[in-house]
Amino acid sequence: MTKHVKPEITSPAFKTEILAGLTAARKTISSKWLYDDVGSHLFEAITELDVYYPTRTELSILEKNKQKYARIQGARGAMVELGSGSSRKTNLLLGTFHDLSVYMPVDISANHLKEAADRVRRAYPSLAVIPVTADFTEPLGQLPLLPELPVLVFFPGSTIGNFEKEEASNLLANIKKAMPGATMLVGVDRPKDEDTLIEAYDDKTGVTAAFNQNLLQRINREIGANFNLSAFRHKAVWNRSKSRIEMHLESLSDQKVTVAEQTLTLEEGETIHTENSHKYSEDAFTAIAEDGGWQVQDIDTDPKRHFSVYTLTAE
């Protein structure tokens, strides 16, 4: 089945950040730009793969502990979800949070956000659903929340692992500033054997490769580049020293590419670094949370200790 999607409105920051990243000494693009409408749908396909353990493992933790989470004060007020995606995990909680008044998904992909919000509205007609199209990596400013409603921030999917440690702490600090007094449920991936990690981020069916290469297609479409997708390959690397999986697009030959009227040169084997996915031990993530002004109240994990869901409160 072919899914027809409306084009996204290009953010002014997109061109600026893409050019800055591609003209740097080591070419890097922020992983947030992977998630245009097509990229968001491709990522949802990745979460269905047998080798991609994070989604099903996090879902199992949420299922097991959903009644406990329903007793969190914010579960009787407003739930703000950062990076709402398909809202599968959200539906699991919303079906348990019977006293919730407001659901506010925040996502950078406007089309994907609308689809997810519409699904929630149909499933929970008595719930106020207020989607916010925003880049949550930037200061969130004034979200349309009522001061009398307690807030639960839902930040699933180990998205926090996409950031360097200092960036992750700064992000948590920004969330606290935007929603002081909130409680947070945040999904965090844990370190594990390299084979499991590489298989999850470089599946043999090529879905993750398509997800990564779609970024080049987006750059071609939105800011007038001429990347040849067949001249690059998807590459997943386990960086043991930094406890993270790195995704790269590797140039298969010496080549020149035009991006927004600028000519870039890539050598054979040179890569464009497109994503990090840090895997944190409990001590490592607790330190990040505390640096961001949050206190760990609880940690739930699966029997294999592959993934954790943390309950955080603002200090």
Secondary structure as the mmCIF struct_conf table of DSSP 4:
data_model
#
loop_
_struct_conf.conf_type_id
_struct_conf.id
_struct_conf.beg_label_comp_id
_struct_conf.beg_label_asym_id
_struct_conf.beg_label_seq_id
_struct_conf.end_label_comp_id
_struct_conf.end_label_asym_id
_struct_conf.end_label_seq_id
HELX_LH_PP_P HELX_LH_PP_P1 THR A 2 HIS A 4
HELX_LH_PP_P HELX_LH_PP_P2 LYS A 6 SER A 11
HELX_RH_AL_P HELX_RH_AL_P1 PRO A 12 LEU A 22
TURN_TY1_P TURN_TY1_P1 THR A 23 THR A 23
BEND BEND1 ALA A 24 ARG A 26
STRN STRN1 THR A 28 THR A 28
HELX_RH_3T_P HELX_RH_3T_P1 SER A 31 LEU A 34
BEND BEND2 ASP A 36 ASP A 36
HELX_RH_AL_P HELX_RH_AL_P2 ASP A 37 THR A 47
TURN_TY1_P TURN_TY1_P2 GLU A 48 GLU A 48
BEND BEND3 LEU A 49 LEU A 49
TURN_TY1_P TURN_TY1_P3 ASP A 50 VAL A 51
HELX_RH_AL_P HELX_RH_AL_P3 TYR A 53 TYR A 69
TURN_TY1_P TURN_TY1_P4 ALA A 70 ARG A 71
BEND BEND4 ILE A 72 ILE A 72
HELX_RH_3T_P HELX_RH_3T_P2 GLN A 73 ARG A 76
BEND BEND5 GLY A 77 GLY A 77
STRN STRN2 ALA A 78 LEU A 82
BEND BEND6 GLY A 83 GLY A 83
TURN_TY1_P TURN_TY1_P5 GLY A 85 SER A 86
HELX_RH_AL_P HELX_RH_AL_P4 ARG A 88 LEU A 94
TURN_TY1_P TURN_TY1_P6 GLY A 95 THR A 96
TURN_TY1_P TURN_TY1_P7 HIS A 98 ASP A 99
STRN STRN3 VAL A 102 ASP A 107
BEND BEND7 ILE A 108 ILE A 108
HELX_RH_AL_P HELX_RH_AL_P5 ALA A 110 ALA A 123
TURN_TY1_P TURN_TY1_P8 PRO A 125 SER A 126
BEND BEND8 LEU A 127 LEU A 127
STRN STRN4 ALA A 128 VAL A 129
STRN STRN5 VAL A 132 THR A 133
TURN_TY1_P TURN_TY1_P9 PHE A 136 THR A 137
BEND BEND9 GLU A 138 GLU A 138
BEND BEND10 PRO A 144 PRO A 144
TURN_TY1_P TURN_TY1_P10 PRO A 147 GLU A 148
BEND BEND11 LEU A 149 LEU A 149
STRN STRN6 VAL A 151 PHE A 155
TURN_TY1_P TURN_TY1_P11 GLY A 157 SER A 158
HELX_RH_3T_P HELX_RH_3T_P3 THR A 159 ASN A 162
BEND BEND12 PHE A 163 PHE A 163
HELX_RH_AL_P HELX_RH_AL_P6 LYS A 165 ALA A 178
BEND BEND13 MET A 179 MET A 179
TURN_TY1_P TURN_TY1_P12 PRO A 180 GLY A 181
STRN STRN7 THR A 183 ASP A 189
HELX_RH_AL_P HELX_RH_AL_P7 GLU A 194 TYR A 201
BEND BEND14 ASP A 202 ASP A 202
TURN_TY1_P TURN_TY1_P13 LYS A 204 THR A 205
BEND BEND15 GLY A 206 GLY A 206
HELX_RH_AL_P HELX_RH_AL_P8 VAL A 207 ILE A 223
HELX_RH_3T_P HELX_RH_3T_P4 LEU A 229 ALA A 231
STRN STRN8 PHE A 232 ASN A 239
HELX_RH_3T_P HELX_RH_3T_P5 ARG A 240 LYS A 242
TURN_TY1_P TURN_TY1_P14 SER A 243 SER A 243
STRN STRN9 ARG A 244 SER A 251
BEND BEND16 LEU A 252 SER A 253
STRN STRN10 GLN A 255 VAL A 259
TURN_TY1_P TURN_TY1_P15 ALA A 260 GLU A 261
STRN STRN11 GLN A 262 LEU A 266
TURN_TY1_P TURN_TY1_P16 GLU A 268 GLY A 269
STRN STRN12 THR A 271 HIS A 278
HELX_RH_AL_P HELX_RH_AL_P9 GLU A 282 ASP A 291
TURN_TY1_P TURN_TY1_P17 GLY A 292 GLY A 293
STRN STRN13 TRP A 294 THR A 301
TURN_TY1_P TURN_TY1_P18 PRO A 303 LYS A 304
STRN STRN14 PHE A 307 ALA A 314
#
